[in-house]
Amino acid sequence: MAKRKPVIDIEDCTRLIEKRRYRDAVYAFEEILDKLIEAKKSPRGSQVAKELKKLVTAIEDSFKRSYYESDSNRTSSVSRLSARSAGKARTKYAN
């Protein structure tokens, strides 16, 4: 049995979000919405909701990934700063 194509295809949007190309993702989503508005046959609400859920999940995953990367960078910077401070303190008291 052939798999039915979703009423709105947000795969391009989710790929762009994964690549952190948010502006392009927004433009792609606007095009999808325009096509949806111009469509002669309205899709079922549940089908649209499923596709939108995929989009929201992709955005959430991307934000989490960005947060954890920035948090790990911040932690390593603090560790390096602490190590430098500790090294200076040892040198100061060693003399």
C-alpha positions as CSV (number, residue, x, y, z in Angstrom):
1,M,0.0,0.0,0.0
2,A,1.4,3.4,-1.0
3,K,2.1,5.9,1.8
4,R,-0.1,9.0,1.5
5,K,1.8,12.3,1.2
6,P,1.0,14.6,4.1
7,V,-1.3,17.5,3.4
8,I,1.4,19.9,4.3
9,D,5.0,18.8,4.0
10,I,7.2,20.4,6.6
11,E,10.3,18.2,6.1
12,D,12.2,21.1,4.5
13,C,11.4,23.3,7.5
14,T,12.5,20.7,10.0
15,R,15.8,20.1,8.1
16,L,16.5,23.8,8.1
17,I,15.8,24.0,11.8
18,E,18.1,21.1,12.5
19,K,20.8,23.1,10.5
20,R,19.9,26.2,12.6
21,R,18.8,28.1,9.5
22,Y,15.8,29.6,11.3
23,R,15.2,32.5,8.8
24,D,15.1,30.0,5.9
25,A,12.8,27.8,7.9
26,V,10.4,30.6,8.5
27,Y,10.3,31.5,4.8
28,A,9.7,27.9,3.9
29,F,6.9,27.7,6.5
30,E,5.3,30.8,5.1
31,E,5.3,29.2,1.6
32,I,3.6,26.1,3.0
33,L,1.0,28.3,4.7
34,D,0.4,30.2,1.4
35,K,-0.2,26.9,-0.4
36,L,-2.5,25.6,2.3
37,I,-4.6,28.8,2.2
38,E,-4.8,28.6,-1.6
39,A,-5.6,24.9,-1.7
40,K,-9.0,24.1,-3.1
41,K,-9.6,21.2,-0.8
42,S,-9.1,21.9,2.9
43,P,-7.0,19.3,4.8
44,R,-8.3,17.6,8.0
45,G,-7.4,19.5,11.1
46,S,-5.8,16.5,12.7
47,Q,-3.5,16.1,9.7
48,V,-2.3,19.7,9.9
49,A,-1.9,19.4,13.7
50,K,0.3,16.3,13.3
51,E,2.6,18.2,10.9
52,L,2.7,21.2,13.1
53,K,3.6,19.0,16.1
54,K,6.6,17.8,14.1
55,L,7.7,21.4,13.5
56,V,7.4,22.3,17.1
57,T,9.3,19.2,18.2
58,A,12.1,20.2,15.7
59,I,12.3,23.7,17.1
60,E,12.3,22.4,20.7
61,D,15.1,19.9,19.9
62,S,17.2,22.6,18.2
63,F,16.8,25.0,21.2
64,K,17.7,22.3,23.7
65,R,20.8,21.5,21.6
66,S,21.8,25.1,21.5
67,Y,21.2,25.5,25.3
68,Y,23.3,22.5,26.2
69,E,26.1,23.5,23.9
70,S,26.2,27.0,25.3
71,D,25.9,25.7,28.8
72,S,28.9,23.3,28.3
73,N,30.9,26.1,26.7
74,R,30.1,28.3,29.7
75,T,31.1,25.6,32.2
76,S,34.4,24.9,30.4
77,S,35.2,28.7,30.4
78,V,34.5,28.9,34.2
79,S,36.7,25.9,34.8
80,R,39.5,27.4,32.8
81,L,39.1,30.7,34.7
82,S,39.1,28.9,38.0
83,A,42.2,27.0,37.1
84,R,44.0,30.2,36.1
85,S,43.0,31.8,39.4
86,A,44.1,28.8,41.4
87,G,47.4,28.8,39.6
88,K,48.0,32.5,40.3
89,A,47.1,32.0,44.0
90,R,49.6,29.1,44.3
91,T,52.3,31.2,42.7
92,K,51.6,34.1,45.0
93,Y,51.7,32.1,48.2
94,A,54.7,30.0,47.1
95,N,57.0,33.0,47.0
